[in-house]
Amino acid sequence: MSLAISLHLLAAVVWVGGMFFAHQVLRPVAAGQLEPPQRLPLWVGVFERFFPWVWIVVALLPATGYWMVFNVFGGMATVGLHVHLMQGLGWLMILLYLHVYFGPFRKLKDAVVTGDWPEGGRQLARIRRTVGINTLIGFAVIVIAAGGRYLP
């Protein structure tokens, strides 16, 4: 149990913390200091380094979560509402990530290769909105994980 919950928490920290940093720290600085021909390739590079970690997280979170549910807590019927909420919101986060990865991120990379800066900007804006939503959902999951069992 200690290994599973440690990996589960570390995976959540990597994903939600990375999104928060990218959205709230790196994005405003990059937007304020770099023009699209410099900014958009920077973002492709950032995502190309961050997304492999997210793929690991996307595998680890359900694997460790379901392992704990079925091997420690006795199955889905015996866990509290907070676990069901974490599961549902977690799958929503994964779906949003898959959308970003296979949609706007691919289009952003193509736009950078061809030098289509307006299209790259549109795709980066789509990514920014989705990452912002996913960050908020991630914060909600963290609150539910930390205090869910104590909620009515």
N, C-alpha and C positions, 0 to 999 in steps of 0.2 A: 504493500500500500504506500509506503513512504516514497519509493522510487516513482510509482505511477503519479502520485499527486505532485511530487516535485517536478517531474517532466511536464505535467499538465500546466502547472503554474508558470514555469519558465517559458513554455511555448506561448502562453497568453501574454506574458510580459514582453517577449520579443515582438509579437505581432502588434499588439495594441500600442506599446511604447514606440515601435518603429513608425506606425501610422501617425501617432501624435507628433513625433519629432518632424516627420516629413511635412505634415500639414500645417503645423503651428509655428515651426522654427525655420526649417529650410526653405519652404515655399515663399514666405514673405521676403526673405533676404534675397533669394534668387530672382524673384520678380522685380525687386527694387534695384538690383545691381547689374542684371544681365539682360541683354537684348535677346529676342527669340533665337537667332542663330547660335548663341552660346547657351542660353537657358534650356532649350528643348533637348539638345544632346546631353546636357548634364542630367536631366531627368531620366532619359533613357538609361544612362549609366547607373544612376541611383537605383532605378527599378530593376535593372539587370543584376545588381548585387543584392537587393532586398528580396526579390521574389523567390529565389531558390530557398531562402530561409522560410518564407511563407509556405512554400510547398511542403517543407518538413513539418511546419506547424499544423497545416491542414491535415496531415496524416496523423500526427501525434495527438492532437486534441481529441478527436473522436476515439482513437484507439485507447488512449489512457482513460478517457471518460467512461466509455462503455466497459472497459475492463473493471474499473472500480464499481460501476453500477451492478454488473452481473457477478463479480467475484468477491466483492466486499459487502455491498449493501443489499444483496438479495434480489435484484431485478428491478425492472421499471415500476412494477406495482407497489414496491415498498419504499421508493424514494419520495421525497417531498416535492411540492410544487416548484420550489426553487430549482431543482435539478431538471425538471421538465422545461422550465423557462430557459435555463442555460443551454439545454440541448437545442431547443427550437431557435433561439437567437444565434447560437453557434452555427447551425446549418444555414441560417440566413446570411451570416457573415461570410461563410464559405462560398455560397452562391454569388454574393456580390463580388468577392475576390475573383471567382472564375469569370464573371462578366467582364471585370476590368482587364484581366489577363488576356482573355481570348478576343476581346472587343477593342476598346479604346487604346490599350497598350500596344497591340499589334499595329493599329492604324497610326499611332504616334511614331512608332519605329519606322514605318513606311514613309511617313511624312518627313521625318528627319533625313532619311536616305535620299529622298528626292528634293529636299530643300523647300518643301511646301510648308512654310512657317505658319500661314493662317490656319491650315488644316491641323498642323501639329498643335497649335494653340487651342483649337476647339477640342481636340482629343485630350489634351492635358487638363482642360477645364472639366471635361466629363470625369476624368480620373479624380480630380480634386474633389468634386462633389460627392462621388461615390466613396472615396476614402474618408471624407468628413463624416458621412453617414455611418460608415463602418466603424469609425473611431468612437462615435457616440454610442453605437450598439455595444461595442467592446467595453466601454465604461459601464454601461448598464449591466452587462454580464459580470463584470468584476464586482459591482455593488451587490448583485444577486448572489454571487459566490461567497462574498464575505459576510453578508448579513441575512441571506435568504432564509436560512433555517430559523431565524429569530423573528421573521415577519409573520403577521397573522395569516 
